[in-house]
């Protein structure tokens, strides 16, 4: 049972470190997006391992240290989600500005008129 708790504890510590690495990423850098993908994959694998280990414990078997680490992971994950959502909103705003710029530019563009005799020449 202690071995199971230690294993669960080490998995949550790895998860916490992974979330902390996500919080340190600078999303403005293209390499960070690749790193984010790797970290999220790592988190997914860790969560699967945690679920497998978790089934072996009863509700009363969780030590307070483990509960504290789980709470810390949850808090860090909330912060990471907020960071990613704020970056997503920033990107959406930038895309809208670009779209508005295209609309403004296209609104003042003068389209060329058709040359006289276009339809006559086209049918002959």
N, C-alpha and C positions, 0 to 999 in steps of 0.2 A: 504494500500500500504506500509506503514512504517512497519507494522507487517511482510509483505512478505519479505521486505528488511532485517529486523532483523533476520528472520528465515534463509534466504539465507546466511547472514553474519555468523551466528552461525554454519551452516553446513560447510562453507568454513574454519572456524577456527578449527573445528574438523578434517577436512581433512588435514589441515596444520600440526596439532599435530600428526596425524597418519603418515604422511610422515616423520616428524622429528624423530619419534620413529624408523622408518625403517632405517634412516640414522645412528642411534645410535647402531643398531644391529651389533654384531660380528658374521659373517657368519661361522667362524671356529667352533663355538659352536653349537652342534646339537639342543639344545633347541631354538636357534635363528631361525632356519628354521621353526619350529612349530609356533613361534611367528610371523614370516614373513607371513605365510599363514593366520593367524588370522587377521593381519593388512591389508593385501590385500583384504580379504573378507569385512572387515569393510570399506575400501576405496570404494569398489564396491557398497556397500549399500548406502554410503554417496553420491556417484555420482548419483545414481538413485534418491535419495531424492532431490538433487540439480536440476536435470533435471525436476522433477515434479514441483518444485517451480519456476524454471526459465521460464516455459511456461506462467506463469501468469504476467510476467513483459514485458514492452516494452523496446526497445533498449535504450531509453533515461532515463529510470528509475534507472539505475545503479549509485549509488553514487561512488565518487572517492575512498573512503575507501574500498569499496567492490572490485573495480578494482585493487587496490593495493594488497589486500589479494589474489585475483585470480592470479595475476602476481607472487606473492611470492610462492604460491602453485605450479605454473608451474615451476619456477626456482628450487624449492626443489625437484620436481618430476624428473627433468632432472638430478640432482645430484644423486638421489636415483637410477635411471636407470643406470647411469654411474658406480655407486658402484656395482650394481648387475651384470652388464656386465663384469666388471673387475674381479669379483669373478668367474664368469662363465668361462672366458678365463683362469684363474688360474687353475680351475678344469680340463679344457680340456688339458692344458699343463701337469698336473700331470698324467692324464689318458694316454696320449701319452708316457710319460716317463715310466710308468708301462708296457705298451704294448711293447715298445722298449726293456725294460729289459727282458720281456718274450721271445722276438725274439732272443736276444743275448744268453740267457740261453739255449733256445732250439736249437740254432745253434751249440752249443758245446756238446750237449747231444748225447751220443752214443746209438743208438738204438740196442737192442739185436738182434742177428742174429737167424734165425730159426734153430731149432735143426735138425740134420740129420734124415731123415726118417719121417719127419713131414707129408708129403703128403701121403706116403705109409700107415702110421699108421692111418691117418685120413680117408682113403677110406676103410679100412678093418673093 
